[in-house]
Amino acid sequence: MGVEDIVWRAERDISTNYVFAREINGKQSIGTKRKAVQEIAARSFPLLNPKRAIEFSDINHCDKIFASCWLDASTVALGTKDNKFILWNVFTNTFTTIPIPEIGSAVPPDSCGIHDVDVNLSQSLIATGGRSPLDIAIFARDSMRPTCILKGHNDWIFGLKFVDDKILVSASRDSTVSLWRVRHETPDGSAPIPVLEPSITRKEHTTKVRAIGYHRAKNQIATVAADSVVKIWDRTNMDVVASMDFPQCPEMTCMAVDQTYDFMAVGYQTGVCVLDMRGPTCAMRIDDYAGNTQWGIRSIDIFHHFISIGGGFGRMSFYDLRNKSYIETREGKYTLKTGSGWVDPAYHFSEFMGHHAIYSNKFDPSGSRLLVAGGPIMHNAKGSYAAVW
């Protein structure tokens, strides 16, 4: 059934956990109906049963899934701690490991793997970590052949974001933010894969930059550093236009930027800070409802006015900004729990078994599915979890 055939919407009363439907005015546009249906889907996530999720078919194939990205309705790109770049078809539950070119910077002994994956607006290019965590690899989406390697950071890369089809920005543990012009064309025959340097590099943060986001309408970049400093950048010249310190929000690690309104959500040790990008100012602080706050918030996504929050203890929660409250599950709780995933028996810790940190969670474009991925929070424990709810 197409969206144009759907003439109803559901509204949920948070206090009574009651779902009811009412007709949408037939004169409303298809876009309005589509948005209403998408909001229904997002609001319904806490009512689902994660045990019925589509789980990654060979979870012990990789260690700690740090990064993920929806490429289309059927395919998800995953990046792992052991530096594997994987395409997962969630319809057939099959996967393909894409080889990363063995060129670029030397691999440091404490390599952290791939921390971010992104696709450009035209769906023609995918950016992911290189053979070294100091580099970036760009692949053509149609052939999955590398088009170039980006080399210029001198420490791990934590964040990648396309700002248009040919321009990428990156954030690193070396405290810098870089802008790159990437290649679309794949090298012919035996021609070497080009290694490109950044067009611009700025060091405005004093500590490692943990996450990066982009607001398309405002043409602004947002970055979050480990010292809880948030900066807003003008993409045209890479100048910082706003900066603010949030000492009340320690250990900021992840962020998501809303593309409709001027706000972003930043996860820190004990909750989420919703920031007005025009300041930036903290418009709202949301305490972590998942419990075990010492594990911290590890991933965040935004869909319309819903924030999905992935914790370090294998729990997902959903916050409704309009109602200013968490959404209850069928059991009257405020969190959903991941499956047990996989933990290498050699690294078995009974008290942590089954408690995977959710390092990445992403709504699909329709808002009807959520990708949840991660692995053990103990740095020396090997394991992983990935599922589509």
C-alpha positions in Angstrom: 0.0 0.0 0.0 1.4 3.4 -1.0 1.5 6.4 1.3 -1.1 8.1 -1.0 -3.6 5.3 0.0 -3.2 5.8 3.7 -5.8 8.2 5.0 -5.3 7.8 8.7 -2.9 8.6 11.4 -2.3 7.4 15.0 -1.8 9.5 18.1 -0.4 8.1 21.3 -1.3 9.2 24.8 2.0 8.7 26.7 0.3 8.7 30.1 -2.2 5.9 29.3 -0.2 4.0 26.7 -3.3 4.2 24.5 -3.1 4.2 20.7 -6.0 5.5 18.6 -6.5 6.5 15.0 -8.4 9.3 13.3 -8.9 10.2 9.7 -6.6 12.7 8.0 -8.4 15.4 6.1 -8.6 14.3 2.5 -7.4 17.7 1.3 -4.0 17.3 2.9 -1.1 16.7 0.6 0.7 13.4 0.1 3.7 14.9 1.8 1.7 15.7 4.9 0.3 12.1 5.0 3.8 10.7 4.5 5.1 12.6 7.4 2.2 11.5 9.6 2.8 7.9 8.7 6.5 8.2 9.4 5.8 9.7 12.8 3.5 6.7 13.5 6.3 4.4 12.7 8.9 6.2 14.9 6.5 6.5 17.8 5.8 2.7 17.6 9.3 1.5 18.1 9.1 1.1 21.8 6.0 -1.1 21.3 8.1 -3.6 19.2 9.7 -6.8 20.4 13.5 -6.8 19.7 13.6 -10.6 20.0 11.8 -10.7 16.6 14.5 -8.5 15.0 16.4 -9.4 11.9 19.8 -10.2 13.3 23.1 -10.1 11.4 23.5 -13.6 10.0 27.2 -14.1 11.0 27.7 -11.9 14.0 31.0 -13.6 15.0 32.4 -12.5 11.7 33.5 -9.2 13.2 34.4 -7.4 16.4 32.5 -4.3 17.8 30.4 -2.6 15.1 31.3 1.1 15.7 29.6 2.6 12.6 26.6 2.1 10.3 24.7 3.8 7.5 21.6 3.0 5.5 22.5 2.9 1.8 19.0 2.1 0.6 15.9 0.2 1.8 17.7 -3.1 1.7 21.4 -2.4 2.3 23.3 -1.3 5.4 27.0 -0.4 5.5 28.9 -1.4 8.7 32.3 -0.5 10.0 34.0 -2.5 12.7 36.8 -2.3 15.3 38.8 -5.0 13.4 38.7 -2.7 10.3 36.1 -4.5 8.3 33.9 -2.7 5.9 30.7 -4.8 5.4 27.6 -4.4 3.3 24.6 -6.2 4.9 21.5 -7.0 2.8 18.8 -7.0 5.5 16.2 -8.6 3.2 18.3 -11.7 2.4 20.3 -11.5 5.6 23.6 -11.9 3.6 26.7 -9.8 3.8 29.8 -8.9 1.7 33.1 -7.8 3.1 34.5 -5.0 0.9 38.4 -5.0 0.7 40.0 -1.8 1.7 43.1 -0.7 -0.3 46.3 -1.4 1.5 47.8 2.1 0.8 48.0 5.3 2.8 49.3 5.8 6.3 51.1 3.2 8.4 48.7 1.2 10.7 49.5 2.2 14.3 49.8 -0.6 16.9 46.7 0.6 18.7 44.5 0.7 15.6 40.9 1.4 16.5 39.2 0.3 13.2 36.4 2.2 11.5 34.5 4.7 13.6 32.2 6.2 11.0 30.5 5.5 7.6 28.6 7.9 5.4 27.0 8.1 1.9 26.6 11.2 -0.2 23.2 12.7 -1.2 23.2 11.2 -4.7 24.1 7.8 -3.2 27.0 7.6 -5.6 29.9 7.5 -3.0 30.5 5.9 0.3 33.1 7.2 2.8 34.6 4.9 5.4 37.8 4.3 7.3 41.0 3.4 5.5 43.4 0.6 6.1 44.8 2.9 8.8 42.4 4.7 11.2 44.2 7.9 10.2 42.9 7.7 6.6 39.6 7.7 4.8 38.6 5.4 1.9 36.1 6.5 -0.8 34.2 3.9 -2.8 31.9 4.2 -5.8 28.5 2.9 -4.7 27.6 1.1 -8.0 30.8 -0.9 -8.3 32.1 -0.8 -4.7 35.6 0.0 -6.2 37.8 2.6 -4.4 38.0 6.0 -6.1 40.6 7.5 -3.7 42.3 7.5 -0.3 42.3 10.6 1.9 45.4 11.1 4.0 46.2 14.0 6.3 45.2 13.3 9.9 47.8 12.2 12.3 45.5 10.4 14.7 42.3 8.3 14.7 39.4 9.6 12.6 36.2 9.6 14.7 33.7 11.3 12.3 32.9 11.6 8.6 30.2 13.6 6.9 29.5 14.4 3.2 28.4 18.1 2.9 27.7 17.6 -0.8 28.4 15.0 -3.5 32.1 15.9 -3.8 33.0 17.4 -0.4 33.6 15.5 2.8 34.5 16.8 6.3 36.2 14.7 9.0 36.9 15.0 12.7 39.9 13.4 14.4 41.5 12.5 17.7 44.3 14.9 16.7 41.8 17.8 17.5 41.5 18.9 13.9 38.6 19.1 11.4 39.5 18.7 7.7 37.6 19.4 4.5 38.3 17.2 1.4 37.4 17.2 -2.3 37.0 13.6 -3.3 37.1 11.8 -6.6 34.0 10.3 -8.2 35.8 8.4 -11.0 37.4 5.0 -10.3 40.9 4.5 -11.7 41.1 2.7 -15.0 42.7 -0.7 -15.3 46.0 -0.9 -13.4 46.2 2.9 -12.6 47.0 3.5 -9.0 44.4 4.7 -6.5 45.1 8.4 -5.9 46.0 9.5 -2.4 44.6 13.0 -1.7 45.4 15.6 0.9 42.8 17.8 2.6 41.8 21.1 1.1 41.5 22.8 4.5 42.5 21.7 8.0 41.5 23.6 11.1 42.5 23.1 14.7 40.0 25.0 16.8 39.4 22.3 19.4 42.0 21.7 22.2 41.1 18.0 22.7 40.0 15.1 20.5 36.9 15.7 18.3 34.5 12.9 19.0 31.7 13.5 16.5 30.7 15.7 13.5 27.4 16.6 11.9 26.1 18.8 9.1 23.0 21.0 8.8 22.2 21.2 5.0 19.8 24.1 5.0 22.1 26.3 7.1 25.2 25.0 5.4 26.8 24.6 8.8 29.0 21.9 10.4 28.8 21.0 14.1 31.5 19.3 16.1 31.7 17.9 19.6 35.0 17.5 21.5 35.8 15.3 24.5 36.1 18.3 26.8 32.4 19.0 26.1 33.0 22.0 23.8 30.6 22.3 20.9 31.5 24.4 17.8 29.5 25.5 14.8 31.4 26.0 11.6 30.6 27.9 8.4 31.1 25.3 5.7 32.0 27.9 3.0 35.2 29.0 4.7 35.5 26.6 7.6 35.5 29.4 10.2 34.0 28.8 13.6 30.8 31.0 14.0 29.8 29.8 17.5 31.4 27.9 20.4 30.2 26.9 23.8 31.5 24.9 26.7 29.1 22.5 28.5 30.9 21.4 31.7 27.6 20.1 33.0 27.6 17.5 30.2 30.8 15.5 30.7 32.2 13.1 28.2 30.3 14.0 25.1 30.7 11.2 22.6 28.0 11.3 19.9 25.6 13.6 18.1 22.9 13.9 15.6 21.7 17.0 13.7 18.1 17.5 12.8 17.7 18.6 9.2 14.3 20.3 9.6 14.8 22.5 12.6 17.9 24.3 14.1 18.8 21.8 16.8 21.0 18.9 17.5 21.2 16.2 20.2 24.5 15.4 21.9 25.0 12.3 24.1 27.2 12.5 27.2 27.9 10.3 30.2 24.6 10.7 32.0 22.1 11.9 29.4 21.4 13.9 26.3 21.7 17.7 25.7 19.4 19.2 23.0 21.2 22.2 21.6 19.8 25.2 19.7 22.4 25.5 16.8 21.7 29.3 16.6 23.6 29.7 19.9 24.6 27.1 20.5 22.7 27.0 23.7 21.4 24.0 25.7 17.6 24.1 25.2 17.0 20.9 27.2 18.8 18.2 29.1 17.4 14.7 29.1 18.5 12.4 31.9 19.4 8.9 30.8 16.4 6.6 31.5 18.3 3.4 30.6 19.9 3.2 34.1 23.6 2.2 34.6 24.6 5.7 33.6 28.2 5.1 34.3 28.2 3.2 30.9 27.2 6.4 29.2 25.3 7.3 26.0 27.0 5.8 23.0 24.8 6.6 20.0 22.0 9.0 19.0 19.7 9.5 16.0 16.9 11.9 15.3 13.7 11.3 13.2 11.2 14.1 13.1 10.8 15.0 16.9 11.9 11.6 18.2 15.4 10.9 19.6 16.6 7.3 19.7 19.2 6.9 22.4 21.6 3.9 22.6 23.3 3.2 25.9 26.3 1.3 27.0 24.3 -1.4 28.7 22.5 -2.8 25.7 19.4 -0.6 26.1 17.6 1.6 23.7 15.2 4.4 24.7 13.1 6.8 22.7 12.4 10.4 23.7 9.5 12.5 22.3 10.5 16.1 22.2 6.9 17.3 21.7 5.7 15.6 24.8 9.0 16.1 26.6 8.9 12.5 27.9 10.3 9.1 27.2 7.9 6.7 25.3 6.8 3.6 27.2 7.2 0.0 26.0 4.4 -2.6 26.0 5.7 -3.6 29.5 5.4 -0.1 30.8 9.1 0.4 30.8 11.2 3.1 29.0 13.8 0.9 27.4 14.2 -1.9 25.0 17.0 -4.5 25.4 19.2 -5.8 22.6 19.7 -9.5 22.0 22.7 -11.4 23.4 24.7 -11.1 20.1 28.0 -12.8 20.3 31.0 -12.6 22.7 34.2 -14.6 22.1 34.4 -17.2 24.8 38.0 -16.3 25.3 36.9 -12.9 26.6 33.9 -14.1 28.6 33.0 -11.9 31.6 29.8 -13.2 33.2 28.8 -9.8 34.6 29.0 -8.2 31.1 27.8 -11.1 29.0 24.9 -9.9 26.8 25.3 -6.2 27.7 26.6 -4.8 24.5 27.2 -1.1 24.1 25.0 0.3 21.3 27.7 2.2 19.3 25.4 3.0 16.4 21.7 3.3 15.9 20.1 4.7 12.7 16.5 5.1 11.5 16.0 4.1 7.9 14.7 6.8 5.5 11.1 5.8 6.0 11.3 5.8 9.8 9.8 2.3 10.0 13.0 0.4 10.9 15.9 1.0 13.2 19.4 -0.4 12.8 21.0 -1.2 16.2 24.7 -2.2 16.3 27.5 -2.5 18.8 29.6 -4.8 20.9 31.1 -5.4 24.3 32.0 -2.2 26.1 35.1 -3.8 27.7 37.9 -2.8 25.4 39.6 -6.2 25.6 36.4 -8.2 25.1 35.7 -9.3 21.5 32.2 -9.6 20.3 29.4 -7.8 18.3 25.7 -7.2 17.9 23.7 -6.0 14.9 20.0 -6.1 14.2 17.2 -4.3 12.3 14.2 -3.7 14.6 
